[in-house]
Amino acid sequence: MSWRPARVVSARRETSEARTVGLDIEGWPGHVAGQHVDVRLTAEDGYTAVRSYSISSSAPSGRLEITVDRLDDGEVSPYLIDQLSAGDRIEIRGPSGGWFVWRPETAPAPPPRAVQLIGGGSGIVPLMSMIRTHAETASVTPFRLLYSVRSPALALFRDELMRLERDDPALQLAWAYSRAAPEGWPSPPARLDRDRTVAAAFPPPVGAEVYVCGASPFVESVTQWLVEASHPADHIKTERYGG
């Protein structure tokens, strides 16, 4: 895949630490929910930095939006969040990824397999592309999302997720707050553990397709808990960031 010039057409804050950037690329081929792109920035002295970011926009929309969470010591994310403006140009390569993807069912087809999404922090981004695709295609596939995040203020797409759950009977949400919970929340904040993960997920007999995305320790722990609870390992797909 070759690098393509991309023009920034929109930028909106998702939280104090995250931003969604909309890009226009001539000849953009479209993407499948769950895929990512590489972003390349080039300084005036020729120095380049390349990072990968998940696509957050839905597949049917034909739009390319990436949602970037800040890494304080990062070279790229602070620029994308604080300095990039509409009309600026960057370079994009992709879309990439053929394993951690979800495609809506097409007719005629057998009954769709339920989908269990589990995201930690900014690991919600590729899952949000799946959820938006699910909504925009009026999919009847049962969808569940378990979203673990430090606090409501840092929850990406929180208002949209709650609206989509309200409007879509096939979508169910479960929230896990690790440091601060909303006022009146029925349980104190705590890190996600095995019992809450298993309780929030489809039971293994359903044969759900499971997608887990987040930091490496989060993904490893969640995957282990699911396998220990008899979820078939070959039904679990993972995507991770960090070392």
DAVENRA-V965082 format. One line per field, one symbol per residue. ss: DSSP state (A for helix, B for strand, O for the rest). phi: phi as a letter, one per 20 degrees, with the letter a starting at -180 (. if undefined). psi: psi as a letter, one per 30 degrees, with the letter a starting at -180 (. if undefined). A space follows every 10 residues. Layout:
BEGIN
ss: ???
phi: ???
psi: ???
END
This chain:
BEGIN
ss: OOOBBBBBBB BBBBBOOBBB BBBBOOOOOO OOBOOBBBBB BBOOOOOBBB BBBBBOOOOO OOOBBBBBBO OOOOOOAAAA AAOOOOOOBB BBBBBBOOOO OBOOOOOOOO OOOOBBBBBB AAAAAAAAAA AAAAAAOOOO OOBBBBBBBO OAAAOOOAAA AAAAAAAOOO BBBBBBBOOO OOOOOOOOOO OOOAAAAAAA OOOAAAOOBB BBBBBAAAAA AAAAAAAAOO OOAAABBBBB BOO
phi: .efcfcdfdb bcfdbfdbbd decdcfmgen bdgofccedc dcefenfccc cdcfedffff fmedcddddf dgdfedffff edcfcgnfcc dccpfcocde ccdffcefbf gffgcddccd lfffgfffff fffgffelfe ffdccdddbf bgfdffmgff ffffffecfe dcdcdcdecb dfgnffcffa ffcffffffe egfgffmfed cccrfgffff ffffffffen ffffdddccc cnf
psi: klkkkkkkfl kkkeafglkk kkkkkkgkfl lkkflllkkk kklfgfklkk lkkkkfllef ffljkkkkkk jeglfeeeee efeklkflka kkkallkgei lkkllkkkll kkklkjkjkk bfffefeeee eeeeefghkg kkkkkjjkle lefgjkgeee eeeeeefjff kkkkkjkfek llkgkfllkl kkaeeeeeef lkkeffhkkk kkkaleeeee eeeeeeefgg kkeggkkkkl ll.
END
